[in-house]
């Protein structure tokens, strides 16, 4: 199984080359990169936990938090652009 297949599937859901996209203001490449980064950071955090490297775990968690906030900003911004007449 491809290690990032979940990230690939989610990025296709948000933006696909077809006309049926969730949001036309999200590029598939940007969304895919965002999800791959999230999965890589989460994997690294799990490894540091297993290795009982708690300081590295905390540092990676801080990166995950910042990255999750960036993800939410990207998605929220695209929603506002898609439905600007509602804001």
Secondary structure as a PSIPRED ss2 file (coil, helix, strand):
# PSIPRED VFORMAT (PSIPRED V4.0)

   1 X C   1.000  0.000  0.000
   2 X C   1.000  0.000  0.000
   3 X C   1.000  0.000  0.000
   4 X C   1.000  0.000  0.000
   5 X H   0.000  1.000  0.000
   6 X H   0.000  1.000  0.000
   7 X H   0.000  1.000  0.000
   8 X H   0.000  1.000  0.000
   9 X H   0.000  1.000  0.000
  10 X H   0.000  1.000  0.000
  11 X H   0.000  1.000  0.000
  12 X H   0.000  1.000  0.000
  13 X H   0.000  1.000  0.000
  14 X H   0.000  1.000  0.000
  15 X C   1.000  0.000  0.000
  16 X C   1.000  0.000  0.000
  17 X C   1.000  0.000  0.000
  18 X C   1.000  0.000  0.000
  19 X C   1.000  0.000  0.000
  20 X C   1.000  0.000  0.000
  21 X C   1.000  0.000  0.000
  22 X C   1.000  0.000  0.000
  23 X C   1.000  0.000  0.000
  24 X C   1.000  0.000  0.000
  25 X C   1.000  0.000  0.000
  26 X C   1.000  0.000  0.000
  27 X C   1.000  0.000  0.000
  28 X H   0.000  1.000  0.000
  29 X H   0.000  1.000  0.000
  30 X H   0.000  1.000  0.000
  31 X H   0.000  1.000  0.000
  32 X H   0.000  1.000  0.000
  33 X H   0.000  1.000  0.000
  34 X H   0.000  1.000  0.000
  35 X H   0.000  1.000  0.000
  36 X H   0.000  1.000  0.000
  37 X H   0.000  1.000  0.000
  38 X H   0.000  1.000  0.000
  39 X H   0.000  1.000  0.000
  40 X H   0.000  1.000  0.000
  41 X H   0.000  1.000  0.000
  42 X H   0.000  1.000  0.000
  43 X H   0.000  1.000  0.000
  44 X H   0.000  1.000  0.000
  45 X H   0.000  1.000  0.000
  46 X H   0.000  1.000  0.000
  47 X H   0.000  1.000  0.000
  48 X H   0.000  1.000  0.000
  49 X H   0.000  1.000  0.000
  50 X H   0.000  1.000  0.000
  51 X C   1.000  0.000  0.000
  52 X C   1.000  0.000  0.000
  53 X C   1.000  0.000  0.000
  54 X H   0.000  1.000  0.000
  55 X H   0.000  1.000  0.000
  56 X H   0.000  1.000  0.000
  57 X H   0.000  1.000  0.000
  58 X H   0.000  1.000  0.000
  59 X H   0.000  1.000  0.000
  60 X H   0.000  1.000  0.000
  61 X H   0.000  1.000  0.000
  62 X H   0.000  1.000  0.000
  63 X H   0.000  1.000  0.000
  64 X H   0.000  1.000  0.000
  65 X H   0.000  1.000  0.000
  66 X H   0.000  1.000  0.000
  67 X H   0.000  1.000  0.000
  68 X H   0.000  1.000  0.000
  69 X H   0.000  1.000  0.000
  70 X H   0.000  1.000  0.000
  71 X H   0.000  1.000  0.000
  72 X H   0.000  1.000  0.000
  73 X H   0.000  1.000  0.000
  74 X H   0.000  1.000  0.000
  75 X H   0.000  1.000  0.000
  76 X H   0.000  1.000  0.000
  77 X H   0.000  1.000  0.000
  78 X H   0.000  1.000  0.000
  79 X H   0.000  1.000  0.000
  80 X H   0.000  1.000  0.000
  81 X H   0.000  1.000  0.000
  82 X H   0.000  1.000  0.000
  83 X C   1.000  0.000  0.000
  84 X H   0.000  1.000  0.000
  85 X H   0.000  1.000  0.000
  86 X H   0.000  1.000  0.000
  87 X C   1.000  0.000  0.000
